[in-house]
């Protein structure tokens, strides 16, 4: 199954209250969207629910999930594991 960036944009929009139209593949979720530690928990819960995948948040650093494109790559890797 392909991981659609638009789905990631929607999740990030709900967490950050930033319009989907303002989120791009290279948007920094920490600097541009002000996602904090609670937002990261929400992000992982939403990713697991929306993509039917198990993720262990402690295995990832901020750099691993800094942009929607990196999140997409992480999901591709997790799905193929």
N, C-alpha and C positions, 0 to 999 in steps of 0.2 A: 504494500500500500504506500502510495506517495504521500509525503508530508507537505501540505499546502501552506505556503507562507501566509496566505490570507487568514487561515485559521489561527496561526500564531499571532498575527496582528490583532485579531478580534479578542483573543485572550488577554493580550497586553493592554488593549484599550480598556477592557473591563477592570483590570487591576489598577491601571494608572489614571483612569478617567481622562485620557487623552484621545482625541478623535482618531479613528482608524486612518483617516486620510493624512494624518500627520506622522504616521509610523511607516518607516521604510526598512528595507532589509538590513541596512547598516546603522540604524538608530541605536544609540547607546541606551540600554534600558535603565541604567543607573543615573547617568548624567542628564539625558534628555527626557526620560519619563519619570524620574524620581522614584523608581521602585526601591523599596526598603526591604528589610529582612522579612517582615510579615508578607510583603508582596511576593517575595521569592517562594515562601511556603505556598501561597495561593497559586503561583505560577506552576509549581510542581504538581499540585493537586489537580489543577485544570489540565495540564499536559497529560497526566496519567488517565484522567477521565475521558478527555477528548480523543486521545490516540490509543486508548486501550493498551497501555504499556506500564510496566513497573519501573520506576526510577528511584534510586537512592540518592537523595539530595547531598548527603555528606561526601559523595564520590566526586562532586563537581565543584569547581572554584568559580568565582565571579567572572573570571576570564573565559570560562567555558560557555557561559550563557549571556555574555555581554550584549549581543545583538540578536535580532530575530534569525539572521542567517546562521549564526553559531548554534542557536537553539534547534533550528531545522537539521543541521548536521548531527547534533547530539542525538536527536530523535531517530535519524536514519541509522546511526551506529547502534543505538539501543535496540531498534527493531530487528536489525540483522544479527544481533548477538544471540 
